[in-house]
Amino acid sequence: MLYGATGDLAKRMVLPAFYALATAGLLPEDWWLVGNGRGDDTDEDFVDRVSESLEKFGPGTASGPWDTFRTRLRFAGKGFTPDDPGQLVDVVEELRNGAGQDGDGDGAEDYQLVHYIALPPSTFTDYTRAIGAHGLDEGARVVYEKPFGTSPDGFRELDQAVHEVLDEQQVYRIDHFLGKEATQDLHVVRFANSLVNGMWNNDHVAQVQIDVPETLGIADRAEFYDETGAVLDMLVTHLFQVAAEVAMEPPASLGAEDLQSAREEVIASFRPLDPSEVVLGQFEGYTEIEGVAEGSTMDTFVAARLWVDTDRWRGVPFLLRTGKELGAGAQTVSLVLKDTDGPLRDVPAAAGALRFSLAGDGAIALSMVVKDPGPGLGLTVAPTTLDLADVEGGEALPPYARLLHDVLTGDRSLFTRPDGLEHVWEVAQPLLDHRPDVIPYAKGSMGPQEALALAEPGTWFITAESDA
């Protein structure tokens, strides 16, 4: 069941991801995708909506298994609340009673229910209670979009409401950055290569930059964005989770429980943010956008200095930055290497870096100081890049498709746990309580100039002029 099936998130991300699984042959043999919304769409209306989504945000319907795929789409409208299930229960029962007719199954027992709540967090509690009230919770898996709550108190209330209906093993809190192929390479490259693993600490790393500037605006997400902003939409979700991927101690294995535990344990070592080490910004013209509240002070940019109080990372600043309408687009993790002591003079400062691009199929880049070709002993910086799309082997899945596949197979290793999320909110609490004033910045810039100071004595790798 896809709640919010006619909304922006479903159109842009979830529906194309589901079709990607179908194209790759990774869906169960007998599956149904049931969309839910407040409207009264017919099944054919929903088919048309899905087709439009795939044409605009996916591969289109000219290729792939569209002719078969469309026959597996249903729509159950008229909403879904604890008091009124709309059409959903009837549609589910119809499909359950038909299960096994074309296969070896014997009916309803063959079905694994998956609920995907592609809606704002303010709806999560009511939809969870509705799932329980109408008997759709037993053995089900429930996917929650980020952010899981919008404040520390909101998180705790939501977590309690969810566990009144569901066991933790049924809960899948999605963060699509964890589903990126290149994000997973952060720990694979580290743990599988002694050269990399040996420098992954404060003896060799001067700073870590997790930089996700966006050239895009807020499009038709204005009302949603004006309730969350960059801090809630990106900082306490994606950026903190990627920081945990970088900073974690080696897990006992890369299995779900061990990987989750390693991630959550290092999050517990994140120091609460110091508001004086956070810069908030808002791009010029934001308040003129339809759907944005008059005089809104919502942040569209955030840059923060995070400290990880473990022996491995103590003293190394983790620099986190993201924003809308910026002069470059990137999704990059950079480990900036310390300068070396030795006989060479005039070595370019902070020139050595190991960088992971999380965008697309991903890439790994290493920049090193080398001799400038010629008769002298001049020094220059030379980069080399491995594009992960060129690696032989299987085809990478888009992040949402990978995570949806994990939900269908019951693999929770790339999903967040409540203990880590609770500490994330504790880390963010000082910033939420004492928000710095938002600073205006021009579209096409890299945000407020004040953010440059956070990287000193180094600089941000991604600039408006850089090849992001």
C-alpha positions as CSV (number, residue, x, y, z in Angstrom):
1,M,0.0,0.0,0.0
2,L,1.3,3.4,-1.0
3,Y,-0.2,6.2,1.1
4,G,0.1,9.6,-0.6
5,A,0.3,7.8,-4.0
6,T,-0.8,10.9,-5.8
7,G,1.7,13.2,-4.0
8,D,5.0,14.7,-5.1
9,L,7.3,12.2,-3.3
10,A,5.5,9.2,-4.8
11,K,5.7,10.7,-8.3
12,R,9.3,11.6,-8.1
13,M,10.8,8.8,-6.2
14,V,8.7,5.8,-5.1
15,L,6.8,5.0,-8.2
16,P,9.9,5.1,-10.5
17,A,11.8,3.0,-7.9
18,F,9.1,0.4,-7.9
19,Y,9.2,0.3,-11.7
20,A,13.0,-0.1,-11.6
21,L,12.5,-3.2,-9.5
22,A,10.0,-4.6,-11.9
23,T,12.4,-3.9,-14.8
24,A,15.2,-5.7,-13.0
25,G,13.0,-8.7,-12.2
26,L,13.3,-8.1,-8.5
27,L,9.7,-8.0,-7.5
28,P,7.9,-11.1,-6.1
29,E,6.2,-13.3,-8.7
30,D,2.7,-12.3,-7.5
31,W,2.6,-8.6,-6.4
32,W,0.1,-5.7,-6.3
33,L,0.7,-2.0,-5.8
34,V,-2.3,-0.4,-4.2
35,G,-2.3,3.4,-4.2
36,N,-4.2,5.3,-1.5
37,G,-5.3,8.9,-1.4
38,R,-8.2,11.1,-0.3
39,G,-9.6,11.3,-3.8
40,D,-11.9,8.9,-5.6
41,D,-9.6,7.9,-8.5
42,T,-10.4,4.8,-10.5
43,D,-7.8,2.1,-11.2
44,E,-7.4,3.5,-14.7
45,D,-6.9,7.0,-13.3
46,F,-4.1,5.7,-11.1
47,V,-2.5,3.9,-14.1
48,D,-2.5,7.2,-15.9
49,R,-0.8,8.9,-12.9
50,V,1.8,6.2,-12.7
51,S,2.5,6.5,-16.5
52,E,2.9,10.3,-16.2
53,S,5.3,9.8,-13.2
54,L,7.4,7.3,-15.2
55,E,7.5,9.6,-18.3
56,K,8.6,12.6,-16.2
57,F,10.8,11.1,-13.5
58,G,11.6,7.6,-14.7
59,P,12.6,5.7,-17.8
60,G,9.1,6.1,-19.5
61,T,6.8,3.3,-20.4
62,A,8.2,2.5,-23.9
63,S,10.8,0.2,-22.3
64,G,10.5,-2.3,-19.6
65,P,7.5,-4.4,-18.5
66,W,4.9,-1.7,-18.6
67,D,2.1,-3.7,-20.2
68,T,2.3,-6.3,-17.4
69,F,3.1,-3.7,-14.7
70,R,0.0,-1.6,-15.3
71,T,-2.3,-4.7,-14.7
72,R,-0.9,-4.9,-11.2
73,L,-1.9,-1.3,-10.1
74,R,-5.0,-0.7,-8.0
75,F,-6.3,2.4,-6.3
76,A,-8.2,2.6,-3.0
77,G,-9.4,6.1,-2.5
78,K,-11.5,8.1,0.0
79,G,-8.7,8.4,2.5
80,F,-7.6,6.1,5.4
81,T,-8.2,7.0,9.0
82,P,-8.6,5.0,12.3
83,D,-12.4,5.6,12.0
84,D,-12.8,5.2,8.3
85,P,-10.7,2.9,6.1
86,G,-12.1,4.3,2.9
87,Q,-11.8,1.8,0.1
88,L,-8.5,0.3,1.3
89,V,-9.7,-2.7,3.4
90,D,-12.1,-3.8,0.7
91,V,-9.4,-3.7,-2.0
92,V,-7.0,-5.6,0.2
93,E,-9.5,-8.3,1.0
94,E,-10.4,-8.6,-2.7
95,L,-6.7,-9.1,-3.5
96,R,-6.2,-11.5,-0.6
97,N,-9.1,-13.7,-1.6
98,G,-7.7,-13.8,-5.1
99,A,-4.2,-14.8,-4.0
100,G,-3.0,-18.2,-5.2
101,Q,-5.5,-18.5,-8.1
102,D,-2.7,-18.2,-10.6
103,G,0.0,-19.8,-8.6
104,D,0.7,-22.5,-6.0
105,G,-0.5,-20.4,-3.0
106,D,-3.7,-21.0,-1.1
107,G,-4.9,-17.4,-0.6
108,A,-4.3,-14.7,1.9
109,E,-1.5,-16.5,3.7
110,D,0.7,-15.9,0.7
111,Y,0.7,-12.1,1.0
112,Q,3.2,-10.0,2.8
113,L,1.7,-6.6,3.5
114,V,4.0,-3.6,3.0
115,H,2.7,-0.1,4.0
116,Y,4.7,2.9,2.6
117,I,3.7,6.2,4.2
118,A,4.9,8.7,1.6
119,L,3.4,11.6,3.5
120,P,4.6,14.4,5.9
121,P,5.5,13.3,9.4
122,S,2.5,15.0,10.9
123,T,0.4,12.1,9.4
124,F,2.5,9.2,10.6
125,T,0.7,8.7,13.9
126,D,-2.9,8.6,12.5
127,Y,-1.9,6.3,9.6
128,T,-0.1,3.9,12.0
129,R,-3.1,3.8,14.2
130,A,-5.4,3.3,11.2
131,I,-3.2,0.3,10.1
132,G,-3.7,-1.3,13.5
133,A,-7.4,-0.3,13.8
134,H,-8.3,-2.1,10.6
135,G,-6.3,-5.2,11.2
136,L,-3.6,-4.5,8.6
137,D,-0.7,-4.6,11.1
138,E,-0.1,-8.3,11.8
139,G,3.2,-9.4,10.2
140,A,3.2,-6.2,8.0
141,R,6.2,-4.0,7.3
142,V,5.7,-0.3,7.5
143,V,8.0,2.3,5.8
144,Y,8.2,5.8,7.2
145,E,9.7,8.7,5.2
146,K,12.0,11.2,6.8
147,P,12.1,13.1,8.9
148,F,10.8,10.8,11.6
149,G,9.3,13.5,13.8
150,T,10.1,17.2,13.6
151,S,11.4,17.9,17.1
152,P,12.8,15.9,20.1
153,D,9.4,15.7,21.8
154,G,7.7,15.0,18.4
155,F,10.1,12.1,17.8
156,R,9.4,10.5,21.2
157,E,5.6,10.9,20.8
158,L,5.7,9.4,17.3
159,D,8.0,6.5,18.4
160,Q,5.7,5.6,21.2
161,A,2.6,5.7,19.0
162,V,4.4,3.5,16.4
163,H,5.4,0.9,19.0
164,E,1.9,0.8,20.4
165,V,0.9,-0.9,17.1
166,L,4.1,-2.4,15.6
167,D,7.2,-4.3,16.8
168,E,10.5,-2.6,16.0
169,Q,11.3,-5.4,13.5
170,Q,8.3,-4.3,11.4
171,V,9.5,-0.7,11.2
172,Y,11.6,0.7,8.3
173,R,12.5,4.3,8.7
174,I,13.8,5.3,5.3
175,D,16.7,7.6,4.5
176,H,17.5,7.3,0.8
177,F,21.1,8.5,1.3
178,L,21.8,5.2,3.0
179,G,20.6,3.4,-0.1
180,K,23.1,5.0,-2.4
181,E,25.6,2.6,-3.9
182,A,28.4,5.1,-3.2
183,T,27.3,5.5,0.5
184,Q,27.7,1.8,1.0
185,D,31.2,2.1,-0.6
186,L,32.2,4.3,2.2
187,H,32.5,1.4,4.5
188,V,33.4,-1.2,1.9
189,V,36.4,0.7,0.5
190,R,37.5,1.5,4.0
191,F,37.2,-2.0,5.5
192,A,38.4,-3.9,2.4
193,N,41.5,-1.8,1.7
194,S,44.3,-1.6,4.4
195,L,45.8,1.6,2.8
196,V,42.5,3.4,3.2
197,N,41.6,1.8,6.6
198,G,45.0,2.9,8.0
199,M,44.5,6.6,7.3
200,W,40.8,6.6,8.5
201,N,41.5,8.5,11.8
202,N,42.6,11.7,13.4
203,D,46.3,10.9,12.9
204,H,45.9,11.5,9.1
205,V,42.6,13.4,8.6
206,A,42.4,17.1,9.2
207,Q,38.7,17.5,8.5
208,V,35.7,15.7,7.0
209,Q,33.4,17.6,4.6
210,I,29.9,16.2,3.9
211,D,28.7,18.7,1.3
212,V,25.3,18.5,-0.5
213,P,24.7,21.8,-2.2
214,E,21.7,21.9,-4.6
215,T,21.1,24.1,-7.6
216,L,17.4,23.3,-7.4
217,G,14.8,25.4,-5.7
218,I,11.8,24.1,-3.8
219,A,9.6,23.6,-6.9
220,D,6.1,22.5,-5.8
221,R,7.2,21.5,-2.3
222,A,6.8,25.1,-0.9
223,E,4.3,24.3,1.8
224,F,6.2,21.2,3.0
225,Y,9.5,22.9,2.8
226,D,8.4,26.0,4.8
227,E,7.5,23.6,7.7
228,T,10.9,21.8,7.7
229,G,13.7,23.8,6.0
230,A,17.2,22.6,5.4
231,V,17.9,21.7,9.0
232,L,15.0,19.2,9.3
233,D,14.9,18.1,5.7
234,M,18.6,17.4,5.3
235,L,20.8,18.1,8.4
236,V,19.2,15.9,11.1
237,T,18.5,13.2,8.5
238,H,20.8,12.6,5.5
239,L,23.9,14.5,6.7
240,F,24.0,13.1,10.2
241,Q,23.5,9.6,8.8
242,V,26.3,10.0,6.3
243,A,28.5,11.3,9.1
244,A,27.8,8.2,11.1
245,E,28.7,6.0,8.0
246,V,32.1,7.8,8.0
247,A,32.7,7.9,11.7
248,M,31.6,4.4,12.8
249,E,33.9,1.9,14.3
250,P,34.4,-1.4,12.5
251,P,31.3,-3.5,13.0
252,A,31.6,-7.2,13.8
253,S,30.0,-7.9,10.3
254,L,28.1,-6.0,7.7
255,G,24.9,-7.8,8.7
256,A,21.9,-5.8,9.6
257,E,22.2,-5.9,13.4
258,D,26.0,-5.3,13.5
259,L,25.9,-2.5,10.9
260,Q,23.0,-0.7,12.6
261,S,24.6,-1.0,16.0
262,A,27.9,0.4,14.8
263,R,26.0,3.4,13.2
264,E,23.9,4.1,16.2
265,E,26.8,3.7,18.7
266,V,28.9,6.4,16.9
267,I,25.8,8.7,16.7
268,A,25.8,8.5,20.5
269,S,29.2,10.1,20.4
270,F,28.1,13.1,18.4
271,R,28.5,16.3,20.5
272,P,25.4,18.5,20.7
273,L,25.6,21.3,18.1
274,D,27.0,24.6,19.2
275,P,24.7,27.3,17.6
276,S,27.7,29.5,17.2
277,E,29.2,26.9,14.9
278,V,26.1,26.8,12.7
279,V,25.2,29.2,9.8
280,L,21.6,29.4,8.5
281,G,20.6,31.1,5.3
282,Q,17.7,31.9,3.1
283,F,17.9,32.5,-0.6
284,E,16.7,35.9,-1.9
285,G,13.1,35.7,-3.1
286,Y,12.1,32.8,-1.0
287,T,9.3,34.5,0.8
288,E,7.8,35.5,-2.6
289,I,7.1,31.9,-3.5
290,E,3.5,30.8,-3.5
291,G,2.9,28.5,-0.5
292,V,5.6,30.2,1.7
293,A,4.3,32.0,4.7
294,E,4.6,35.8,4.6
295,G,7.8,36.9,6.4
296,S,9.0,33.3,6.8
297,T,12.3,32.9,8.5
298,M,12.7,29.3,7.4
299,D,16.2,28.3,6.5
300,T,17.0,27.1,3.0
301,F,20.7,26.7,3.8
302,V,22.6,25.3,6.7
303,A,26.3,24.8,7.4
304,A,27.5,23.3,10.7
305,R,30.6,22.1,12.4
306,L,30.0,18.7,14.1
307,W,32.4,17.0,16.6
308,V,32.6,13.3,17.1
309,D,33.9,12.5,20.6
310,T,35.6,9.1,19.9
311,D,39.3,8.3,20.1
312,R,39.3,7.9,16.4
313,W,37.9,11.3,15.5
314,R,38.4,13.5,18.5
315,G,39.6,16.9,17.3
316,V,38.6,16.5,13.7
317,P,35.7,18.8,12.6
318,F,33.0,17.3,10.5
319,L,31.8,20.1,8.2
320,L,28.2,19.6,7.0
321,R,26.6,21.9,4.4
322,T,23.5,21.9,2.2
323,G,21.2,24.4,0.7
324,K,18.9,25.3,-2.2
325,E,19.5,27.6,-5.2
326,L,23.3,27.3,-4.8
327,G,25.9,27.8,-7.4
328,A,26.9,24.1,-7.6
329,G,25.2,20.7,-7.2
330,A,27.1,17.9,-5.5
331,Q,26.8,15.1,-3.0
332,T,30.3,14.7,-1.7
333,V,32.2,13.2,1.2
334,S,35.8,14.5,1.4
335,L,38.4,13.3,3.9
336,V,40.9,16.2,3.8
337,L,44.4,14.8,4.7
338,K,46.8,16.5,7.1
339,D,49.9,18.1,5.7
340,T,53.0,16.0,6.1
341,D,56.3,16.9,7.9
342,G,59.4,16.4,5.7
343,P,62.1,18.0,3.5
344,L,59.8,19.5,0.9
345,R,59.0,23.2,1.2
346,D,56.0,25.1,-0.3
347,V,53.7,22.0,-0.3
348,P,50.2,23.1,-1.2
349,A,48.1,23.2,2.0
350,A,45.3,20.7,2.5
351,A,45.9,19.5,-1.1
352,G,45.6,15.7,-0.3
353,A,42.0,14.4,-0.1
354,L,40.0,11.3,-0.6
355,R,36.6,12.1,-2.0
356,F,33.5,10.1,-2.5
357,S,30.8,11.4,-4.8
358,L,27.4,10.0,-3.7
359,A,25.6,11.3,-6.8
360,G,24.4,9.0,-9.5
361,D,26.4,5.7,-9.6
362,G,29.1,7.4,-7.5
363,A,32.8,8.0,-7.9
364,I,35.9,7.9,-5.8
365,A,38.6,10.6,-6.3
366,L,42.1,10.9,-4.7
367,S,44.1,14.1,-5.0
368,M,47.8,14.1,-4.2
369,V,50.7,16.4,-4.4
370,V,53.1,15.4,-7.1
371,K,56.1,16.8,-8.9
372,D,55.3,19.4,-11.6
373,P,56.7,17.8,-14.8
374,G,59.9,19.6,-15.9
375,P,63.5,20.3,-14.8
376,G,62.7,22.0,-11.5
377,L,61.2,20.7,-8.3
378,G,57.9,22.5,-8.4
379,L,54.9,20.9,-6.8
380,T,51.4,20.5,-8.1
381,V,48.1,18.8,-7.2
382,A,47.0,15.9,-9.3
383,P,43.6,14.2,-9.0
384,T,42.6,10.7,-10.2
385,T,39.0,9.5,-10.3
386,L,37.4,6.0,-10.3
387,D,33.9,6.2,-11.7
388,L,31.9,3.4,-10.1
389,A,29.7,3.1,-13.2
390,D,32.8,1.7,-15.0
391,V,33.3,-1.1,-12.4
392,E,32.5,-4.4,-14.0
393,G,29.7,-6.4,-12.5
394,G,26.0,-5.9,-11.8
395,E,23.9,-2.8,-12.5
396,A,23.5,-0.4,-9.5
397,L,20.0,0.2,-8.3
398,P,18.7,3.7,-7.7
399,P,18.7,4.4,-3.9
400,Y,14.9,4.2,-3.4
401,A,14.8,1.0,-5.5
402,R,17.5,-0.6,-3.4
403,L,15.7,0.3,-0.1
404,L,12.4,-0.8,-1.4
405,H,14.0,-4.1,-2.4
406,D,15.4,-4.4,1.2
407,V,11.9,-3.9,2.6
408,L,10.5,-6.6,0.4
409,T,13.3,-9.0,1.5
410,G,13.2,-8.0,5.1
411,D,16.7,-6.5,5.3
412,R,16.9,-3.7,7.8
413,S,20.6,-3.0,7.6
414,L,20.2,0.3,5.7
415,F,17.4,1.7,7.9
416,T,17.6,3.8,11.0
417,R,16.9,2.7,14.6
418,P,15.1,4.7,17.3
419,D,18.1,4.8,19.7
420,G,20.2,6.5,17.1
421,L,17.4,8.9,16.0
422,E,16.7,9.9,19.6
423,H,20.3,10.9,20.0
424,V,20.2,12.8,16.7
425,W,17.5,15.0,18.1
426,E,19.6,15.5,21.3
427,V,22.5,16.6,19.1
428,A,20.2,19.1,17.2
429,Q,18.4,20.3,20.4
430,P,20.6,23.3,21.1
431,L,20.2,24.5,17.5
432,L,16.5,24.1,17.6
433,D,16.3,26.0,20.9
434,H,18.6,28.8,19.9
435,R,18.4,29.2,16.1
436,P,20.8,31.7,14.6
437,D,19.2,34.4,12.5
438,V,18.9,33.4,8.8
439,I,21.2,35.3,6.5
440,P,20.1,36.2,3.0
441,Y,22.1,34.9,0.1
442,A,22.0,35.4,-3.6
443,K,20.8,32.6,-5.9
444,G,23.7,31.0,-7.6
445,S,26.1,31.7,-4.7
446,M,27.4,29.1,-2.3
447,G,25.3,30.6,0.6
448,P,26.2,33.1,3.2
449,Q,29.8,34.2,3.3
450,E,29.8,33.4,7.1
451,A,29.8,29.7,6.3
452,L,33.4,30.0,4.8
453,A,34.8,30.5,8.3
454,L,33.6,27.1,9.5
455,A,36.1,25.4,7.2
456,E,39.1,27.5,8.2
457,P,42.1,27.1,8.1
458,G,41.0,25.0,5.1
459,T,38.3,25.7,2.5
460,W,35.3,24.0,1.2
461,F,36.2,21.7,-1.7
462,I,32.9,22.4,-3.6
463,T,32.6,26.0,-4.9
464,A,30.5,27.6,-7.6
465,E,33.5,27.4,-9.9
466,S,34.5,23.8,-9.1
467,D,33.7,20.8,-11.1
468,A,31.3,19.3,-8.6
